[in-house]
Amino acid sequence: MPIYEFKCLECENIFEMLLINTNETVEMKCSKCNSKNLERVMSTTNYSVGASGGNIAPKAQTRSCSSGSCTTIDLPGYSR
């Protein structure tokens, strides 16, 4: 059951939408002002990775890209 976050481009309200089924039809509108002028935003995450020495922090690398700046996050225990 994915939870998506959206930002209203009219009132800047950020809200979540839970989709139970991929075949489900949902009216996409702001929960505050009912505008349909929305954009999907990246959700923040929180996690903890255990190791023999404790938690291992992710490594973030920020660089310039065509849209301004981009960040790549390498998660411990994940290999590409």
C-alpha positions as CSV (number, residue, x, y, z in Angstrom):
1,M,0.0,0.0,0.0
2,P,2.0,3.0,-1.2
3,I,1.6,6.4,0.4
4,Y,2.3,9.3,-1.9
5,E,2.9,12.9,-0.9
6,F,1.7,15.8,-2.9
7,K,2.1,19.6,-2.8
8,C,-0.6,21.9,-3.8
9,L,0.7,24.5,-6.2
10,E,-2.1,26.9,-5.1
11,C,-1.8,27.0,-1.3
12,E,1.5,25.0,-0.8
13,N,-0.2,22.5,1.4
14,I,1.6,19.1,1.6
15,F,-0.6,16.1,2.1
16,E,-0.4,12.3,1.8
17,M,-2.6,10.0,-0.3
18,L,-2.8,6.2,0.5
19,L,-3.6,4.0,-2.5
20,I,-4.9,0.6,-1.5
21,N,-5.3,-0.9,-4.9
22,T,-3.7,0.0,-8.3
23,N,-7.1,-0.2,-9.9
24,E,-8.6,2.3,-7.5
25,T,-9.8,5.6,-8.8
26,V,-9.1,8.5,-6.6
27,E,-10.0,12.2,-7.1
28,M,-6.7,14.1,-6.9
29,K,-7.3,17.4,-5.1
30,C,-5.8,19.4,-2.2
31,S,-7.2,18.4,1.2
32,K,-7.0,22.1,2.2
33,C,-8.3,24.2,-0.7
34,N,-9.6,21.5,-3.1
35,S,-7.3,22.6,-6.0
36,K,-6.3,20.0,-8.6
37,N,-3.1,21.8,-9.3
38,L,-0.7,19.4,-7.6
39,E,2.8,18.0,-7.9
40,R,4.2,14.8,-6.3
41,V,7.0,15.4,-3.9
42,M,9.7,13.0,-2.6
43,S,8.9,11.6,0.8
44,T,11.5,11.8,3.6
45,T,12.7,8.5,5.1
46,N,14.0,7.5,8.5
47,Y,15.9,4.2,9.1
48,S,18.5,2.6,11.3
49,V,21.0,0.0,10.2
50,G,22.5,-2.2,12.9
51,A,26.1,-3.5,12.7
52,S,28.5,-5.0,15.2
53,G,29.8,-1.5,16.0
54,G,26.4,0.2,16.1
55,N,24.6,2.2,13.5
56,I,26.2,2.9,10.1
57,A,25.4,6.3,8.5
58,P,24.5,6.7,4.8
59,K,26.9,8.6,2.6
60,A,25.4,11.5,0.7
61,Q,27.0,13.1,-2.4
62,T,25.6,16.4,-3.8
63,R,26.6,17.6,-7.2
64,S,25.4,20.0,-9.9
65,C,23.0,18.7,-12.5
66,S,20.6,20.1,-15.2
67,S,17.9,20.8,-12.7
68,G,20.2,22.6,-10.2
69,S,21.6,20.2,-7.6
70,C,21.2,16.5,-7.2
71,T,22.0,14.3,-4.2
72,T,22.9,10.6,-4.3
73,I,22.5,8.6,-1.1
74,D,24.4,5.3,-0.6
75,L,22.7,3.1,2.0
76,P,24.8,0.7,4.0
77,G,24.2,-2.9,3.0
78,Y,22.9,-2.0,-0.5
79,S,25.0,-2.7,-3.5
80,R,24.2,-1.7,-7.0
